[in-house]
Amino acid sequence: MVIITLQREKCIGCNYCVEMDPVHFQMSKKDGKSVLLHSHNAKGFFTLKSPNHAIVESCELAAKACPVKIITVKET
């Protein structure tokens, strides 16, 4: 299982995550912050759980590119 988490409230809207992984990240037209697609919100933490380990590389690129370090990727 792969777990990707985005702490959206701290997003500064730099768009780097979208550039690195447009399949999983998108910028909101409402507030200019990043959106983790197909995720669930729990107290400001947007989480996507996937059995597909092929997404790890692109999500890790997005996490590394984030200047405020609000994206985490974990494999279990």
C-alpha positions in Angstrom: 0.0 0.0 0.0 1.2 3.5 -0.8 0.0 6.4 1.3 0.3 10.0 0.0 -0.5 12.9 2.3 -0.9 16.6 1.6 -1.2 19.2 4.3 -3.2 21.6 2.1 -3.6 24.5 4.5 0.2 25.1 4.4 0.4 25.1 0.6 1.9 28.3 -0.9 0.7 27.6 -4.4 4.0 27.2 -6.1 2.7 24.6 -8.6 5.9 22.4 -8.3 3.9 19.3 -7.3 1.7 19.6 -10.4 4.8 20.0 -12.6 6.3 16.8 -11.1 3.1 14.7 -11.0 0.1 16.1 -12.9 -1.6 12.8 -12.6 -2.1 13.1 -8.8 -1.9 16.9 -8.1 -3.8 19.8 -9.5 -4.0 23.5 -8.6 -7.4 24.7 -7.3 -9.0 27.5 -9.2 -10.7 28.7 -6.1 -7.8 29.4 -3.8 -4.6 28.6 -5.9 -3.5 25.8 -3.6 -2.6 22.2 -4.5 -5.2 19.5 -4.5 -4.3 15.8 -4.1 -6.7 14.1 -6.5 -9.0 11.3 -5.2 -8.0 12.0 -1.6 -9.9 12.1 1.6 -9.7 15.0 4.0 -9.1 14.3 7.7 -8.5 17.4 9.8 -6.6 19.3 7.0 -4.6 16.3 5.9 -5.6 15.0 2.5 -4.7 11.4 2.1 -4.7 9.0 -0.9 -4.2 5.3 -0.3 -3.3 3.1 -3.3 -2.2 -0.5 -3.8 -0.4 0.7 -7.0 3.3 1.0 -6.1 4.1 2.4 -9.6 2.9 5.8 -8.4 5.7 6.1 -5.7 8.3 7.6 -8.0 6.2 10.5 -9.4 4.7 11.3 -6.0 8.2 11.3 -4.4 9.4 13.8 -7.0 6.5 16.0 -6.1 7.3 15.7 -2.4 10.9 16.5 -3.0 10.1 19.6 -5.1 7.7 21.0 -2.5 9.5 24.0 -0.9 7.3 23.9 2.3 7.6 20.0 2.7 3.8 19.4 3.1 3.7 16.2 0.9 4.7 12.8 2.4 4.9 9.4 0.6 5.0 6.2 2.6 5.1 2.6 1.4 3.7 -0.2 3.7 
